[in-house]
Amino acid sequence: EFAETVLKKHVLNVDIDSHSSINNQILKSAAQQGLLSDILPAPFGSSTYLRILRPLQLLQSIKVEELCSVCGGLGLLIGANALGTAPLILSGSLRTIRQFVLPAYRENKKGNPYVIGFAITEPGAGSDAEDGEGASHYRPMTTAKKANKGWLLNGRKVFISDGDIARGVTVFAALENEGME
């Protein structure tokens, strides 16, 4: 319904001017309608408890397919938020969810789009976490080192999903002096 009523009327204008205020309007509407917070059920997110009976990846795939059937670019603009949010939720850390995900979802509910980007791809690598040679040969280029009140990241990422509009970013990094484990 969102794709047909909201996205469809903006498709041509967005193709002409991809950095227009139309994107902001679309994201605001997507946030208000729960499309940026639908991984967690209410009261934390915008999905129903019945939706958790289905695999997360199936539900997100269907959502993105429906959005992209009207406009691939706008569908990915909205859908990529799940790439940044899902690892935080799947970490199983309630502290992480409370600190990063729930404030973002509250902002979305108010109609203030809070997109979480996804930074996994390193220069010279594909879209996977390994650099094409397999995990046994992988040498992470982006590392994280425990620092005062957080982590110090060292490395580079490219092709960050929603990176130009994200208010937060999930970054994949190896702990310093450790491998993929």
C-alpha positions as CSV (number, residue, x, y, z in Angstrom):
1,E,0.0,0.0,0.0
2,F,2.8,2.4,0.9
3,A,4.6,1.7,-2.4
4,E,1.4,2.4,-4.4
5,T,0.2,5.4,-2.5
6,V,3.4,7.2,-1.5
7,L,6.3,6.0,-3.7
8,K,4.5,5.8,-7.0
9,K,3.7,9.5,-7.3
10,H,7.4,10.5,-6.7
11,V,9.2,8.0,-8.9
12,L,9.9,10.3,-11.9
13,N,10.8,13.3,-9.8
14,V,13.3,11.4,-7.7
15,D,15.0,10.0,-10.8
16,I,15.5,13.5,-12.1
17,D,16.7,14.9,-8.8
18,S,17.9,12.2,-6.4
19,H,18.9,14.5,-3.6
20,S,15.7,16.4,-3.5
21,S,13.5,17.1,-0.5
22,I,11.2,14.4,-1.9
23,N,13.5,11.8,-0.3
24,N,13.1,13.5,3.1
25,Q,9.3,13.5,2.7
26,I,9.3,9.9,1.7
27,L,11.5,8.9,4.6
28,K,9.4,10.9,7.0
29,S,6.2,9.1,5.8
30,A,8.0,5.7,5.9
31,A,9.1,6.5,9.5
32,Q,5.6,7.5,10.6
33,Q,4.1,4.4,9.0
34,G,6.5,2.1,10.7
35,L,8.6,1.0,7.8
36,L,11.9,2.1,9.5
37,S,11.1,0.3,12.8
38,D,9.4,-3.0,11.7
39,I,12.0,-5.5,12.9
40,L,10.9,-5.4,16.5
41,P,7.3,-5.9,17.7
42,A,5.3,-3.2,19.6
43,P,5.9,-1.6,22.0
44,F,9.5,-1.5,21.0
45,G,9.0,-1.4,17.2
46,S,6.1,-1.2,14.8
47,S,5.5,-4.8,13.9
48,T,2.9,-7.1,15.5
49,Y,3.8,-10.0,17.7
50,L,2.4,-12.4,15.1
51,R,5.1,-11.2,12.6
52,I,7.8,-12.7,14.8
53,L,6.5,-16.1,14.0
54,R,8.0,-15.7,10.5
55,P,11.7,-15.5,9.7
56,L,13.0,-11.9,9.8
57,Q,14.8,-12.2,6.5
58,L,11.6,-13.4,4.8
59,L,9.6,-10.5,6.0
60,Q,12.2,-7.9,5.1
61,S,12.7,-9.5,1.7
62,I,8.9,-9.3,1.0
63,K,8.9,-5.6,2.2
64,V,11.8,-4.6,0.0
65,E,10.4,-6.5,-3.0
66,E,7.1,-4.7,-2.7
67,L,8.7,-1.3,-2.4
68,C,11.2,-2.0,-5.2
69,S,8.4,-3.2,-7.5
70,V,7.4,0.5,-7.7
71,C,10.9,2.1,-7.5
72,G,14.1,0.2,-6.9
73,G,16.0,3.3,-5.6
74,L,13.3,4.4,-3.1
75,G,12.7,0.8,-2.0
76,L,16.4,0.4,-1.2
77,L,16.5,3.8,0.5
78,I,13.9,2.5,2.9
79,G,14.9,-1.1,3.1
80,A,18.6,-0.6,3.7
81,N,17.8,0.7,7.2
82,A,17.2,-2.9,8.3
83,L,20.8,-3.7,7.3
84,G,22.1,-1.3,9.9
85,T,19.5,-2.2,12.5
86,A,19.4,-6.0,12.3
87,P,22.9,-6.7,13.5
88,L,22.3,-4.6,16.6
89,I,19.1,-6.5,17.4
90,L,20.6,-9.9,16.5
91,S,23.6,-9.2,18.8
92,G,21.2,-10.2,21.6
93,S,22.5,-7.4,23.8
94,L,19.7,-5.6,25.5
95,R,22.1,-2.8,26.3
96,T,22.8,-2.3,22.6
97,I,19.2,-2.4,21.7
98,R,18.3,0.1,24.5
99,Q,21.2,2.4,23.7
100,F,20.9,2.5,19.9
101,V,17.8,0.9,18.4
102,L,15.0,2.0,20.7
103,P,16.0,5.8,20.5
104,A,16.1,5.5,16.7
105,Y,12.7,3.8,16.7
106,R,11.2,6.5,19.0
107,E,12.4,9.2,16.6
108,N,10.9,7.3,13.7
109,K,7.6,7.0,15.4
110,K,7.5,10.8,15.8
111,G,8.1,11.2,12.1
112,N,11.8,12.2,12.5
113,P,13.6,9.7,10.2
114,Y,16.4,8.0,12.1
115,V,18.2,5.8,9.6
116,I,21.0,3.4,10.7
117,G,23.6,2.8,8.0
118,F,25.5,-0.4,7.3
119,A,29.3,-0.4,6.8
120,I,30.7,-3.8,6.0
121,T,32.5,-3.4,2.6
122,E,36.2,-2.6,2.6
123,P,38.1,-1.3,-0.4
124,G,39.0,-4.1,-2.8
125,A,36.3,-6.4,-1.3
126,G,32.9,-7.4,-2.4
127,S,29.7,-7.0,-0.4
128,D,30.6,-9.9,1.9
129,A,32.6,-9.8,5.1
130,E,35.4,-11.8,3.6
131,D,37.5,-10.2,0.9
132,G,36.8,-12.8,-1.8
133,E,39.5,-15.3,-0.6
134,G,37.4,-16.9,2.1
135,A,37.3,-16.5,5.9
136,S,40.4,-18.7,6.4
137,H,42.6,-16.2,4.5
138,Y,40.8,-13.1,5.6
139,R,42.8,-10.4,7.2
140,P,40.5,-7.6,8.5
141,M,41.4,-4.1,7.4
142,T,39.1,-2.4,9.8
143,T,39.8,-3.0,13.4
144,A,38.3,-2.0,16.7
145,K,40.3,-1.3,19.8
146,K,38.8,-0.8,23.3
147,A,39.1,2.9,24.2
148,N,37.9,5.2,26.9
149,K,34.1,5.0,26.9
150,G,33.9,3.0,23.7
151,W,35.9,1.8,20.7
152,L,38.5,3.3,18.5
153,L,38.0,2.2,14.9
154,N,40.9,2.1,12.4
155,G,40.3,1.3,8.7
156,R,38.1,2.2,5.7
157,K,34.7,1.3,4.5
158,V,33.1,1.9,1.1
159,F,29.5,1.6,-0.2
160,I,28.0,2.3,3.2
161,S,24.2,1.7,2.9
162,D,22.3,4.9,3.5
163,G,25.7,6.5,4.6
164,D,24.8,9.9,3.3
165,I,21.7,10.2,5.4
166,A,22.4,7.9,8.3
167,R,22.2,9.3,11.9
168,G,23.9,6.2,13.1
169,V,26.1,3.5,11.4
170,T,26.7,-0.2,12.3
171,V,30.3,-0.9,11.4
172,F,31.7,-4.4,11.0
173,A,35.3,-4.5,12.4
174,A,37.6,-7.2,13.9
175,L,38.8,-6.8,17.4
176,E,42.4,-5.8,17.3
177,N,44.8,-8.7,17.1
178,E,41.9,-11.2,16.6
179,G,40.6,-12.9,13.5
180,M,37.1,-13.3,12.3
181,E,36.0,-15.2,15.4
